[in-house]
């Protein structure tokens, strides 16, 4: 591919992925209550079980101060909890509460149900197979630094 075709592909992909993310967010009533970073923070806690605020900030590529604001909001909603580290009492460990986990799984379920229905009702078998095939290459793009 020449550079112009690469750039056109990148533009088209960015536009469609952005529109899909917006659509998915709109299709989950639960997800509309939280920002993208708040949802992503909850997902990281679900995946890792416990993290320091500085680790969360680093993973989200935001400042510690911004993460502190996010965590304060999630604490207010009772989606996360803070506990003192047993190793270093000056540090605080953040984890997802049962309410937070239930909310996260509800968001995922709402989006998955909508997307599943959209694929089933709008794509033929060949198109659905093509979507399955492209998940691997798209994952490589997400993981690219």
C-alpha positions in Angstrom: 0.0 0.0 0.0 1.2 3.5 -0.7 1.1 6.2 1.9 -2.2 7.8 0.6 -4.0 4.5 0.7 -2.6 3.8 4.2 -3.8 7.2 5.4 -7.2 6.7 3.8 -7.5 3.3 5.5 -6.5 4.9 8.8 -9.1 7.7 8.5 -11.9 5.3 7.5 -11.0 2.9 10.4 -10.8 5.8 12.9 -14.2 7.1 11.8 -16.0 3.8 11.9 -14.4 2.7 15.3 -15.2 6.1 16.9 -18.8 5.9 15.6 -19.2 2.3 16.9 -17.8 3.2 20.4 -20.3 6.1 20.6 -23.1 3.9 19.5 -22.2 1.2 22.0 -22.0 3.8 24.8 -25.4 5.1 23.8 -26.9 1.6 23.8 -26.0 1.1 27.4 -28.1 3.1 29.8 -25.7 2.1 32.6 -22.6 3.2 30.7 -24.0 6.7 30.1 -23.6 7.5 33.8 -19.9 7.1 33.6 -17.0 8.6 31.5 -14.9 6.4 29.3 -12.0 6.7 31.8 -14.2 5.8 34.8 -15.5 2.7 32.9 -11.9 1.8 31.9 -10.7 2.2 35.5 -13.4 -0.2 36.7 -12.4 -2.7 34.0 -8.8 -2.5 35.1 -9.8 -3.2 38.7 -12.0 -6.1 37.5 -9.1 -7.5 35.6 -6.4 -7.0 38.2 -8.5 -7.2 41.4 -6.4 -4.6 43.4 -4.3 -1.7 42.2 -2.6 1.4 43.7 -4.0 4.7 42.4 -0.6 5.5 40.8 -0.8 2.2 38.9 -4.3 3.0 37.7 -3.2 6.5 36.6 -0.2 5.0 34.7 -2.4 2.4 33.0 -4.9 5.0 32.0 -2.1 7.4 31.0 -3.5 10.2 33.1 -2.1 12.2 36.0 -2.3 11.0 39.6 -4.4 14.0 40.4 -6.9 13.2 37.6 -7.1 9.6 38.8 -7.8 10.8 42.3 -10.8 12.7 41.1 -12.1 9.6 39.2 -11.6 7.4 42.2 -13.4 9.9 44.5 -16.4 9.9 42.2 -16.4 6.1 42.0 -16.1 5.9 45.8 -19.1 8.2 46.1 -21.1 5.8 43.8 -19.8 2.9 46.0 -18.2 1.2 42.9 -14.7 1.0 44.4 -13.2 0.7 47.9 -10.0 1.8 49.5 -8.0 -0.2 52.0 -4.6 0.5 53.5 -1.8 -1.6 52.2 -0.6 -4.3 54.6 3.0 -3.8 53.3 3.1 0.0 53.4 0.4 1.6 55.5 1.0 4.9 53.7 -0.3 3.4 50.5 -4.0 2.7 49.6 -5.2 -0.3 47.6 -8.2 0.3 45.3 -10.6 -2.6 44.4 -13.9 -2.9 42.8 -16.9 -3.4 45.2 -19.6 -5.9 44.6 -21.9 -3.0 43.4 -19.1 -1.8 41.1 -18.6 -5.3 39.6 -22.3 -5.8 39.1 -22.5 -2.4 37.4 -19.5 -3.1 35.1 -21.0 -6.5 34.1 -24.4 -4.9 33.4 -22.7 -2.3 31.1 -20.9 -5.1 29.2 -24.1 -7.1 28.9 -26.1 -4.2 27.6 -23.5 -3.4 24.9 -22.9 -7.1 24.0 -26.6 -7.7 23.6 -27.0 -4.7 21.3 -23.9 -5.6 19.3 -24.9 -9.2 19.0 -28.4 -8.2 17.7 -26.9 -5.6 15.3 -24.6 -8.2 13.8 -27.3 -10.9 13.6 -29.8 -8.5 12.0 -27.5 -6.6 9.7 -24.8 -9.0 8.6 -24.9 -12.2 6.5 -22.8 -15.2 7.4 -19.8 -14.1 5.3 -19.8 -10.6 6.9 -20.0 -12.1 10.4 -17.1 -14.4 9.5 -15.1 -11.4 8.3 -15.8 -9.6 11.5 -14.5 -12.6 13.4 -11.3 -12.6 11.3 -10.6 -8.9 11.8 -10.7 -9.1 15.6 -7.1 -10.4 15.7 -5.6 -7.6 13.6 -7.6 -5.0 15.4 -6.3 -6.3 18.7 -2.8 -5.9 17.4 -3.6 -2.2 16.7 -5.0 -1.7 20.2 -1.8 -3.2 21.7 0.6 -1.2 19.5 2.6 1.4 21.5 
